[in-house]
Amino acid sequence: MFLWFEEPAPYRAYARVLQPFQVLSERHLASKETVEGLCIPCRAIQHFKVAAGPTYGSHPNLREGLVCPRGLSNRNRLLAGACLQLTPKRPAILERFGPLYTVLRERFPELQGSEFLGPDVPPGEMREVHGIQVRHESLERLGYPDGCFDLLVHSDVLEHVPEPALALAEAFRVLAPGGTMLMTVPFFASRDENFRRAIRREDGTVQHLVEPEMHGDPLNPQGVLAYHHFGWQLLDEIRNAGFRKAEVGLWYDVFCGFVSDNHPDLTYGNMLPIVIRASR
């Protein structure tokens, strides 16, 4: 189950205790093609495909790997696990094509999904994509009315938003009092402050402050630019947006396939399985 942290010190203390067991466990997992484990969203013992996606040299990325037969990665299953602990009546997710949307829609029939279809598409507009009508939404400027959801979910979206403060304010706006935002981001727990990698200029062009970092995107074969590396400052920004509580949730469980990304740099790139929760 999740352990929730509001400050870095207790999180880092726990991570230090965990690290020797983490290294041994993940070395074993990375040596396998498939492993058996409990898939929380599937509610079944499944075979997880270990390596599925990007790698760190010879190290498989276990955050994007450990994929169950329904296509849910470690990251997807972890976020689904957090969602399934709630009973929302008006949920939304900033995803429409991925397996996470499919699984959550089965549990939450009222779930509203959307995709980012381009910077020039008006908020809330429907466009045909892959033969179906899909709603366009940008986290910086949502087309939903105030207070219309009690759960807002997004997975590895915020690092691609040039101005995350705008996005967090929008998330706060569309959530009703008592509502929850659940999200994943690449979270650099050794960082106290966020690190900006690029800036969007007023004319829409991008100024790169460091070497561009592109992440995979199912709707864009060129990938999508990461503007930020987030540290613990992100929780302060969530609170500054109006949320009464911001927490990092860690669930490390080898049998459930909830492990780190397996990055070889344990001091920076290695990310434990975490979800960020913001309570309105």
Secondary structure by P-SEA (a helix, b strand, c coil): cbbbbccaaaaaaaaaaaaaaaaaaaaaaaaccbbbbbbccccccccccccccccccccccccccccccccccaaaaaaaaaaaaccccbbbbcccccaaaaaaaaacccbbbbccccccccccbbbbcccbbbbbbbccccccccccccbbbbcccccccccaaaaaaaaaaaccccbbbbbcccccccccbbbbccccccccbbbbcccbbbbbbcccccbbbbccccccaaaaaaaaacccbbbbbbbbbcccccccccccccccccccbbbbbbcc
